[in-house]
Amino acid sequence: MANERLRGAIVDLGLTFEEVAARLGVAAKTVERWINDPERKPYRRFQYATASLLKCEVSYLWPDERTSAEVTASGNAELVKLYPHRSVVMQSLWPTLYAQATRQFDVLAYSGFWLTEDPAFLRVVREKSAAGVPIRFMLGDPLSQAVAVRGEDEGIGAAMAGKIRNALINYGSIFGLPGVEFRLHSTTLYNSIYRADDEMLANGHLYGVGAYMAPVLHLQRVPGGELFDAYAESVERVWEAARPITSPTDCEGIHA
């Protein structure tokens, strides 16, 4: 059965399929399939973008989807705590969080240098490696444009690349541990993300200041929530695009 609500909302605004598609950044045939094939619902991000464009609730256009109020309520439940700055978060929170990991241990940052000087964190890395937990480090490629730009944004210039190199040196003793992998990314990061199973700390990045002065969201995955998964999916995208390294000096290799 065709999605007549979607078709009607488009017609009511005097739009064509082509115009809707252009504003959403998809093909016109994709919009047609959303209408004519009930099994071809758009991804959630396109549902929200379409609903906003057509000035409708998502649950009106796709009745089996939740309302924005329900999504908001779930999102609020995902937020454990908001810290105005990373500098006010107790240092022990990071090793405590990762000590609970049994299946997912991810560090996504440009340098995360401060963690490399925390003996408690490094001890947890070794313990989790011995326990068979996969551990993934994603640090910025010091040769990349993204790192250079972030250095300028923070007002430290080339020191950002230096912090990454120093972080890798500090991690030297854990390279090669079972289950521990390092990759370098060239991504523009809007958050540093520290994930342990179904909890994470998302440290925002603000223009003009270091990450230690930016807010931190402590999130947990809850049924029906979307915030945690949105951050988790971004980690996966960075991981897939990053280049593996096997020693601290690999950062001086060919720029990916």
N, C-alpha and C positions, 0 to 999 in steps of 0.2 A: 504494500500500500504506500503510495507516494506521500511525501511530507508536504501536505497542502498548507500547513501553517507557515512553513518556511517560504513556500512559493507565494503565499498571500502577503506575507510581511514584505517581501521584495517588491511585489507589485504595488502595494499600498504606498510605498515611498517613491514610486515612479522610477525604480532602478531596473537595469537589465542585469542578466547573469554576468555579462562581461564587465559591467561596472562594479558589481559586488566582488567578482574575482580579482579585479585589478586592485581594489582597496585592501583585500585580504592577502594579496600576494600568491594567489593560486590560479590554476587554469579554469577557464569558464566551464569546461567539461566536468571538472571536479565539483563545482557548485551544482551542476545538473545532476550528477550522481547522488549528491547529498539529498536532493529532492526526490529523485525517481527510484533510488535503490535504498530501501530501509535498512539494509545491512551495511551500508557505507556511511556511517556517521563520521563527522569530522573529528580529528583529535581535539582533546579538551581545550587547548589554547585557541583553536579556530572556532570552537563553539562559543567561547566567551567573546572573541573578536566579532563574530557574526552577530551575536545577540546585542552587543554594544552598537554595532553599525546600524542594526535594524530597530534599535530602541525597544528590545523585548527581553524578557527573562529567558535564560537558557532552558529552564524547565517548561516554558511555553512552546519553544521551538522543538525541543526534544523532551517530551513529557516524562520519560523514564529517568531523566537527569535531575539532580537536586537543585533546589533554589539557591540563589546567591546567599541568602540568610543562613541556609544550612551549611553551605561551604564555609562561610565566615565563622560559624560556630565551631566547626571542626578545626579550622585554622587556629582559633583562640586556644583550643584544647592542646594543640601541638606546641604552643609556646610555654616552656617551663619557666623561663626567666629571661628578662631583657636587662643587659648590662650597658650603661651609657658609654663606657670605654673598656677596652680590653685590659687596661692597666688596673682596673678595680676588681677584676676577676681573680679569685684566689688561684695562685699558681698550681696548687694541688688538684684543681678541678680537672686539668688535662690528664695527668696520670691516673686519677680516679676513674675518669670516664673510660679511658682505654683499657684499664684493668678489667672491665666488665666484658670486653669484646670476646666473642667466641667464633664469629664468622666474617666480620667486616672490620677492617682497621685501615682507615684512609687518612692521609694528610695531604691537603691541597693548599699550596701557598706559593708565594714567590720565593721567599727564603725560609720563613719560620725560624730564623736564627736563634731566637730566644729559647725555643724548645730544645735545641741541640746542646744547650748548657744546663739542662735539667737532668740530674742523675736519676731522679725518680722516673722520669719519662723513658730514658734510655733503658733502665732496668725493666720496665714494663714491656718495651719492644723485645728484649731478649726473652722474657718469660713467655710472651705470646708466640714468638717464633718457635720456642721449644714445645709449646702446646699445639702447634700445627695451625695457628691462625694465619691466614694470608694477610700480609702487611704491604700496603702500597704508599709510596712517597711520590708525590708529584710536585717538583720544584720548578721555578722558572728557568728557562734556558738563558744563561748569562750573556749569550751572543745574540739574543733575539731583540727585535725592535720593541716588543711589548715590555720587556724588562727595562730597556733604556727609557721608554716613555714613563713607566711607573717611577723610575728613579728621578726623573725630572719633576713629575707630579708631586713627589714627596719632598722635593728640594734637596735631594742628596746625590743626584746625578749618577755617576759611574759607581758610586759606593753601593748601589743596589746590587749590581752584578758581583761586586766583591763580597757582599753579605752572603750571596748564594754560594759562591765558591768556598767561603769559610764554613758555611753550614755543611756542605758536602764533605769537607775535610773532617769536621767534627763527627760526622756520621760514618767515618771510615771503618770503625770497628764493627759496624753492623752490616756493611756490604757483604754479601755472600752468605748471610745467615739463612737458614731454611725458611722459605716462604716470604722473604723480604725482597721487594722489587723497588727499584728507583726508575723514574722517568722524568725527563725534562720537557716542559711545555712552553709553547710560544703564545699562550692565550692571554687576552686581556681579561684579567680577573676583577670581578666586582666584589668578590668575597673570598677570604681564605676559609676553607671548610675542613673541619676536623670531625670525622665520623667514626663512631664505634657502634656497630650493629644498628639499633633503632634509636640512637641518640646522636646528636651532633651539635657542634658549636660553629656558628657561621659568623665570622668576623668581617664586617663590612669594610670597604675601602672608601675613603673620602679624599677628595682632591686637596692637596696642600698639606696633608698631615700623614704621619705614619699610622700603620694599622693599630698600634697600641692605643691611639686616641680615638679610634672608631668603635661604634657599638658592636656588641656580641649578642647574638640570639642563641639561647640554649633551647634546642628543639627536640621533640620526641615524636616518633611515628605513632599515630592513633588511627583506628579504623575510620575511613571516610575522609581523612585529612589529605591535603594536597601539597602543603607547604614543604614538609620534610622531603617528599618524593621529588619536588621540583629542584631542590638543591642537590639531592642524590643523583638525579639524572644528569645534572650539569657536571658533576664529578666524573661520571662515566664517559661523557663526551670528551672531557679533557684527557682522560686516561687513554682513550682510543686514538687520539690525535698526537699524543706525546711520544717522544723517542726514548727507548730503553737505554740505560747506561749500567755498566757493571763495576765501575770504580769511580772515585771522586774526580779523577783527572779526565774522565770521558766528556766532561762538560766543555773541554777545549777542542772537541772533535769538530767534524763538519756540521755546520748549522743546518738543522732540519727545516 
